[in-house]
Amino acid sequence: MPIQIEVLNAGTPGLQAGPIVGIDLGTTHSLVALVKDGRPQVLNTREGKHLLPSVISFSDESAGAQPVLGFEAKRRKVRDAGHTIFSVKRLLGLGPQDVQKISDALPYEIVGAEGEIRIKMGSQTYSPVEISAMILRELKLSAEQALGCSVSRAVITVPAYFNDAQRQATRTAGRLAGFDVLRMINEPTAASLAYGLDRKRQGLIAVYDLGGGTFDVSILKLHDGIFEVLATRGDTALGGDDLDQAIAQVAAHEIQASQGIDPYADIQLHASLLEAAEKTKIELSINDESLFSVSLNGTTYERKWTRGEFEALVLPILERTRIPCMKALEDARLKPSDLSDVVLVGGPSRLSVVQSLVENIFGRKPNASMHPDEVVAEGAAIQADILAGNNREFLLLDVVPLSLGLETYGGILSTLISRNTRIPTVARETFTTFVDHQTGVDIHVLQGERERVEHNRSLARFKLKGIQPLPAGMPRIEVTFLIDADGILQVAAKDLNTGHEQAVEVRPSFGLTDAEVEKMLAAGLENAEADVEFRRLVDARNKAEPTLRAAEKNLSDAHRILPSEDVKTIEGAIAGLKAALAQNNIQNIQDAAAALNQCTVRLAELLIKDALSSSAKNPA
């Protein structure tokens, strides 16, 4: 009997005591697990299976019909493709401009509305968060049926390279499903927990996690039950789905060449190609040959695939995992030979081409002893058991994947938390103003590895008001960045003079694509020298401009108390500094600022003497 579910509305999740489950919210399949008698166990779904296909089908046959989820929905992917949603995890936390490449590969319609994306199903639209919440709700009901009690608390896994927007979207989906999400744990870290439970030893572990829609690699150090993540890299839009797409595209080209039909123009045929491609991929993981077959308006397209053909086709796609692996080792300051273990996670890791590539990358045969589909959920269950106070043998120390900071005067990113910093973490830094009598400052939170603001990702903006209107440089504004154990950022700004404070939990409306993340990191390295030069220029300007403003402000006094030739010297130095600032030459700015400083020393001395004299004549 197909699983029927209700379309959810936001509500307050129950907080009653009960078991804490671990959930792997996957692109292709999702699972729920619990530690029983000291061992993690994947719980059966209401269909009696361990795996729940992350697929939902919305029937348009009758008003009020409920959506169907699971294996029945997966079967409907072909016969009712226009009303069936899958691979929604790849859409979490993304905005309209982020999804063009992904949406072209999906048979259902994605629409943009007010900065967010929605999936069109007939006359209704749903956000990726709402669809994910339906999947999580079904896992909740499955756990309650399996355990015979209410389940309202969970640990949910996310790809290590999910950014703040994607993590926020996952947490929101959990709340919408009725869960109190106690922790979000990175998938490779969860896998290493499950792996380490059997071994309980020291070592340096690389976790190669290739799922249906995401890829992560993490380097972890295991020491006396402490799992410390040393580095993480990845690609949030690379996975087994892309291998299916590659097979489907070959079929589409051959069908168009022989039949004159564009399969991607027909929603049903597009879905049939993807279904047949997934079947072919799975068969080639255990057999040397597979027959690809789809129906075409009374005829049939068939093509025999050999494992060799398939591997030659998908190897360039899988090669995209090599650079993140090598960068993660570099970040951890390790060589492949330093590793004690390489662990494979995710369904596509069953493919021999993946196992061979991983062995080639790391120089050692990977460990595939754990169940690739279940190991992440088992690790989440272990983390849940730790939070429940039942397991004190393990401790997780995770890291933040991208640097976080603020925009400062001159368009520079001031980094407060560097990437690969261990979380949870807190960082504080004190800033000041550059304009006299400011009563508010704009706080612009950024994510990325570049010096210039425009080259980084904007996460949030807010304004701190109520600052005392003091001369530039006098206010003291303390900014605090707090990243919790889920990797979610909170920012607070406080005027240390007045005590006025403003805080925000960063909730960007959409996130970074995999290409943007990797581009940020690569650009940070490629442009390091230029970025340093730009920072030097901004620093020089920031030091020179207050000197210029002060000199111009005091010029009328100079005419009153200095000889005319000294005033002309100051005016010439002011003109010289303005010209240097216009040229953006660092050395010229520094020289001109020094010259202006030098010729205004006498003026400053006389102004101080004048102020002291006036104070003596007119005591308070």
N, C-alpha and C positions, 0 to 999 in steps of 0.2 A: 504494500500500500504506500503510495507516495506521501512524503511529508508535506503537510500544509502548514503554513505559518501566517501570522497576522502581520500586517504592515505596522511598524512601530511608530509611536510618537515619543518625543523626549519626555522623560520622567525621572523621578528620583529613585535610584537603585536602592534595594533593600540593604540594610546594614546588619541584619541579624547574624549571630554567630553560626558557624558551620564550617564545612571543609573548604579549603582553599585549593582550587584546581589550577592546573597549568594549561595554557591554550597556545597552540600554534595556528595562528590565522594565516593560512597560506594562499598563494595565488591559484594553485590547482586544487589542493585539498586542504582541509582544516581538521584539527584533532583536539581532543581534550583528554587530559591525563591526571592521575592522582597517585601519590605515594601510598602504598598499602604494605604493611609489614616490612617497612624499610626499603621497598623496591618500587620504582615508578611503573605504573601500568596505564596503558591507553584504554580508555573506557569506550564501550560500544555506543554507537549512535542509535537513534530510535529505529534505524533500518537494520540494526544488528551488525553493522560493519565498524571497523576501526577508523576508516577514512571517511570523511564527509566531503564530497565534491563541492568546491566553492562556486556553485552554480545556482542561480535562481531563475525560474521561469514564471512569467506573468501571462496567464491565459486571458484572451480577449473574447472568449466565447460567450460569457454571461456576466451580467452586472453583478458586482460583489464577489466574484470568484477570487479565492485566495491564491497567492503565489505558492509555487511548489519548489522545494529545495532538495538538493542531494542527487542521488543517482537517477531518479526519474527526471529531474530538471536537466541533468546531463544528457539523457536520451532525447530530450526535446530540443537540444542545441541544433539538431539538424532539421527536424520536421517543423519547428516553430522558432526559427532563428531570430526573427524580428522581435520576439518577446522574451528572449532568454539572455541573461547577463552572466558573464564569466570573466575571469582575470581582472576583477575589480580592484584588487590590491595594487595593481600597477597605476591606478588612477588616484589613489589616496593622496591628499595634500597637494595636488597639482592644480594649476590654473589653466584657463582656456589656451593660452599661448604655449603651454607645456605639452599638450597632448596630441598635437597634429600627427606626429609620426605614429603614435600608439593607436589613435582612433582610426587611421587609415587601414590598420591591420585587423580591426574588429568589425564584425558584421552589424552590430547594433549602433544606433545613432547617439552621438555625444553632442550636447549643445552647451553653449556658454551663456551664463546669465549673471550680470552684476559681479564680475570678477571670479565666479566659481563655475565649475562644470557640473552638468547634470546629465543623466542617462535617460533618453526618451523611450518610454514603453507605452505605445498607443497614445492615449490622451494624457497620460501621467508622466511626470519626470521624477527621478530619484537621484539623490547625491550619492557619491561613492561611500560616504560615511553611513548613510541609511542602509545601503545594500550590505555593507560589512556588518552593520549592527544586526541585520536579519540572520546572517551566518552565525554570528556569535550567540544570538538568542537561541538558535537551534542547538548549538553546542551546550548551552545552559540547560535546555530542556532534556537533552540526551544525558547529561551528567546527573540531573535530578532523577531521571528514570532509572539509571544504572545504580545510583546510591540510595535511592529511596528517601531522600531528604532534600530540603531547600539548599540551593547553591547560589550564593550571591557575591562571593569574593574570588578574584582570579589574578593570576600572573599571565600576561600576554606577551608573546615574543614579537619582535620587530627586526627587520634587517639592520645590521650594524650601521649601514650607511644611510639609513633613514634620517632626514634632517628634522629640524624642529617642527615644521609644518606637518610632515608625514606622521611624526610621533603624536602630535596633538590630535590629528584626525583619527588615529588608531585608538587613543584614549577616549575620545568623544564617542566613537562607535561602541566601545565597551560600556560606557555609561548608558548609552541609548539602549543597549541590550539588557540592561538591568544589573550590570556588574559593578561592584566596587573594585576598581582596578588598583590593586595594591602595589603593583610594580610592573614596569615594562622592561624586558630583558632582551639584549641583543641575541639573535639567533645563533651565531657561532659560539657565543659564550654559553648559551643553554646547551648546545651540543657537547661542548667540552665538559660541562658539568656531568652530563649523562655518561660520557666517555670516562671521565676521571673517577666516577663512583665505583667502577669495577676495578680500577688500578690503584688509586690512592697512593700515588708516588710522585716523585719530582720529575720535571721535564719541561721542555720548550715545545709547544704544540702549535702547528699551523692548522687551522680549521678552514677547509675549502668548501664553501656552502653555495651550491648551485641549485636554486629552486626553480619553480615554474616561471617566475617573473623577475627575480632579483638574484644578484650574485654578491657575496661577501667573502672576504678573507680576513681572518683575525689571527694575530700571533699572541699566544698566551703563555704565561709562565705559571706552572703548577708547583707549589712548594708547601708541603705540610698542610694540604687542604685549602690553601689560599690560591684562588684563580685571579691572576693579575693580567689584564689585557695590556699588552705592550704597544700594539698598533692595530689599526683597522683600515681597510680600504674596500672599495667595491664599486658596484654599478647597479643602481636601483631600477634599471630597465633592461636587464639581460638575464635570460633564463631559458628553460625548456620550451617556453612558448615560441621563442625565436627560432628554435630548431624546427618546430612544426611549421612556422611561417616559411622557412626556407624550402621545405618539401612541397608545401602548398603552392609556392610561387613557381616552382618547376612545372608542376601539373597545370597551373593556370596558363603559363606560356605555351605549353604543348597543346592544350585544349584550344586556345585562341588561334594557334597556327593551323591546326587541323580542322577545327569546326567553325571558326569565325565567331566564336562566342567569348565574351569577356566574363569569366566566372565571378569576378569581384563586383560586377554590376548587379548580380542577383544575390540577395541576402541569403537565400536558402542554399544556393550552390556554394557561396563563399563559406558558409558554415560547414557544408559537407566536405569541402576540401580540407578545412582545419581538422575536422573529426577524423578523416581518413589519414591525414598526415600524422596526427598523434598516435593512431593505431599502428602505423608503419614504424614510427620511432620506437614504440614500446616493443614491437615484435623483433626489431633489429637489435634490441638489447640482449636478446636470448637466442635468436636465430640468425643464420647467415643470409637469409633472403626473406622478403615480404612482398605481398601483392597489394599495391595501391589501387583502389577501385571506387569510382563514384558514378552515379546515374546521371545521364544528360538527356533530358527530354526524349525518352524512348530509346536512347542508345547508352552505352557504357564506356567510360574511359578507364582503361587498365594500364598499369605500368609495373613491371617487376623491379624492385629495388634490391640491390645487394648491399651488404654491410660496407663493403669497400667504397661504393658510390656514395652512400650516405655519409660516411666519415669524411670523404674528400669534400663533400658539400658543406658540412657543418664545422669542419676544423677551423676555417678563418673566423667564424663567429666565436668559437670557443677560445681562440687565441687571444681574444680581447680580455680574457681573464689573466693573462700572463703578466702584463704591466702592473695591475693592482697587487698581484702576489709579490713581485719583486720590490715594489715601492713599500709594501708593508714590512718586508724584511729590512729594507733600508731604514725605515722609520724606527724599527726596533733595534737597529744597529746589530743585525745578525746576518749570517750567511746561511744558505740552505743546509750546509753541513753541520750547523749548530743545532738543528732541530732534532728532537728525539722522536717525534711522531708527526705524521700528516694525516688528518682525519677528513674523510669525505662525508658530506651531508647533502641531502636533497635527492629527489627521484632521478634526475638526469645523471647523477653520479654513478648509476648502474651501467651506463654506457661504457664500453671498452675504450672508445676514443677519449672520453673524459679521463678515465683512469690512467691511460697512457700519457696524456698531456700533463696531468698532475705529476706523474713520476718524472717526466722530462723537466718540468719547472723546478721541482724541489730536489731532484736527484735521489729520491728514495721511493719505494713502493708505498702507496697510500694505504691506510687502514680503512677497510670497508666492512669491518666486522659488525658495526652497529646497524640497525635497521634505518636506512637513509630517510624514510618517510616519517619515522616515529621518534627519532632521537631528539629532535628539537622540542617536541611536546613533552618528552620524558624529562628533559633538562628543565623545562618550565615548571614541571611538577616538583622537581627537587628544590627549585628556588621557592616554590610555594610552601613546601615542607619546612624550609629554613625559616621563612617568615612566620609560620605557625609555631615555631619554637621546638620543633621535633628533631631537627638536624642541626647540630652545632659544629659539625666536622668541616663544613665548607664556608668560605667567604669569597664573595665576588668583588673584584675591583675593576670596573669598566672605565672606558675613556670617551671623550667627546671627539667626533670625527672632523670637525672644522673649527677654525679659530673664530672667536667672538670678540667684538669690541665696539667702540664708539667713533662717530665722526667728530674730529676736532677742527679747530680753526685752520682754514687753508685747504679743506677737503682731504684731510689725512685720516686714515684709520688708526686709532690707538687701540692696540690689542690688549684686552684684559685677561682673556683665557685662551691659551694656545691650543691648537689641535693636539690630540693624543694626551691631553691632561686627564688625570684620573678623576672620575666622578663618583659620588657627589663632590662638588667643589664650590668655593666661594672666592671672589676676587674683588678688591676695593681699590679705587684710585681717586685722588682729589684733583679737581679741575678748577679753573677760574674763568673770568670773563675777559674779553678783549675790547669791550666798548664801555665807556663811562656810563654809570647810572642805569645799567640793565636791571630790570625787575623780573625777568624771566629768561630761561634758556631752553633751547630745543635739544632734546636727547634723541639721537638717531642711532639705533642699534643695528649693527652690521655683522655679517658672517662671511668669512673668506680669508684669503692668504695674500692679498695685494695691499700696497700702500695707499693707493688712491681710492677714495670712496666710490667713485663711479664704476670701479672694476670689481666691487664686492656686492654681495647680496643684501638688500635692505630687508630687515626683519620687522622693525617697529619704529614708530616715532611717538613721543609724547613731550609735553611741556611742563617744566618745573617753574611754578609761579611763586610770588611772594619773596623774591630775593631783595635784600636791602639795596637801595640805589647808591652803590659805592663806586669810587673810581675804578677803572679797569685794573684787573690784577688783584684787587682786594678781596672779593667774595671767595669763599671756599666751598665748593660743591663736591660732595662725596658721592660717587656712583658705585653701586654694589651690583655685581653679577652673581647670581646663585643658580647653579645647575643641580637639579635633584637627581636621585638615583635612576630616574627614567630618562635622563638626558634632556629634560624640559627646562627652559631658561626663565628666570624671573629677574627683572631689573628694577632697582630702586635708586632714586636720586634725592639727596638731602642737602639743603643749605645749612652748613654748620653754624652760621651766625644766627639765623632766625629759627632753625628747627623745622622749617617747612619741608615736607617730604611727599614724593609722588612715586608710586610703584606700579608696575605693569607686568602681568604674565604674558610673555611674548606669544601672540597667536596670529601668525601670518596667515593670509587667506589661501596661499598656495605655496608649493615648495620648489626646490631645485630639481631639475632633471639630472639624470646620471651624467649626461654630456657636460652640463654646466658645472657640476661638482668636479669632475675630472679636469675640465678646462681651467677652473679656478686654481687647482693645485699645480697643473702644468704651467699656467701663466705666471704663477707666483715664482717658479724657478727660472723660467725663461726671461722674465723681466726684473729679476732681483736687482741687477745693477742700476737699471733705469729707475726703479722704484726708490732705491736708496738715494739716488741723485735728486729725485723729486722731493723726497722728505727733507734733504739738506736745503733745497731751495725754499720750501715752505718754512722751515725753521729759521732760515736767514731773514725771510720776509717778516715772520712773526716777531723777531727781535728788533728789526729795523723800524717797523711801522709805529710802534708806541713811541720810539725816539722822535720820529718825524712829527707825530701828532703833538707831543709835548713841546717841541721846538716851535711849531706854528702857533700853538696856544699862547706861548710866552713871548711871541715876537713883538707885541705892542709894548710890553714891559721893557724889552730890550731897547726899543727906541727911546724910552724914558731914562734908562739908567746906564746905557753903554755909549761909548763914542761911536760916531757914525761909521767909521771904518770897520769896527768890530761887528756892527749890525750887518753891514754889507757882506762880511765874511760868513756870518750865519745864514743870511739869505742865499748866498752862493752855495753853501753846504746843503741847505734844504733843496735847492734846485738840483744839485748833484745827486742827492739820494732819490728824489723823485724820478730822475732819468734812469738811475740804476735799477729801480724797482720796475720801471716800464720795460727794461731790457731783459729782466729775469736772469741776469748773470750773477751767480752766487758770490763770486769774488768781488765783483764791482759793488754789490749791495753791502757786503761786509766792510769793504774799504770806505764806502761813502757814509755808512752808519758810524764807523769809528771816527771819521773826520768831523761829522756833525756833533758827535759826543764831545770830541776834543774842544771844538770852538764854542761850545755852550757851557763849559765848566765854569768859567768866570761868571756867566749869567746866573747859573744855578746858585753859586756862592752868594751873589748880591741879593738874589730873591729870598734866600733863607735869612740873610742878615736883615733885610727889609721887614720880613715877617716877624722876626724876633723883636725888632725895634718897635713895631706897631703893637705887639703883644705887651711890651713893657709899658708903653704909654697908655694903653687901654686895658688894664687888668680886668679879668672877669669878676 
